[in-house]
């Protein structure tokens, strides 16, 4: 195992995770006016409508799919589904969502790069993030044939154990990933890099999207009219105050 491999899969994950959490908190505290997605809909809405809807549908499905697939211990789903069946389900469902996301993201990237009006108003990080997401998505689609060949679910078990060790702050064995084909390794590195870039880009608006779920559980606001203390003989104005 090379020193670079050891750094990327044993040290780099904690660097990205720390920057992701601490950087998001600092930006929210220091630069709340930049906490937005900077929509360019007013400049050109046609391509944005299709691209944004397809991209968000696909990326949300992929995000929660990765979340459930990698962070769910094998002992939890092992009672009703084998690791192989789970991997095949991920290949089929993830492949469909990945293609939908690819079409939407390609439209957004084309619009951002080749539309003169939007290009002039775009920050370099806007294009950089779209490029990184596009490469990450393409590499993810390349991993699908490899996953289909390993129908026993061994690849998913290796990746899930590696991810779960990171988030639970347990010792990580970078050598366990050395046996995986190259698309998986590049996919993992680009995935961690997205978390590293997250606090410094428009991606921070994702936090706001998840925060809106809290409104579903907040208590109802009680509003009562305030009555005036008028002397005897005076009538209360209609409708209150």
Secondary structure by P-SEA (a helix, b strand, c coil): ccaaaaaacccaaaaaaaaaaaaaaaaaaccccccccccccccccaaaaaaaaaaaaaaaaaaaaaaaacccccccccccccaaaaaaaaaaaaaaaaaaaaaaaaaaaaaacccaaaaaaccaaaaaaaaaaaaaaaaaaaaaaaaaaaccaaaaaaaaaaaaaaaacccccccccccccaaaaaaaaaaaaaaaacccccccaaaaaaaacccccccbbbbbbbbbbcccccccccccc
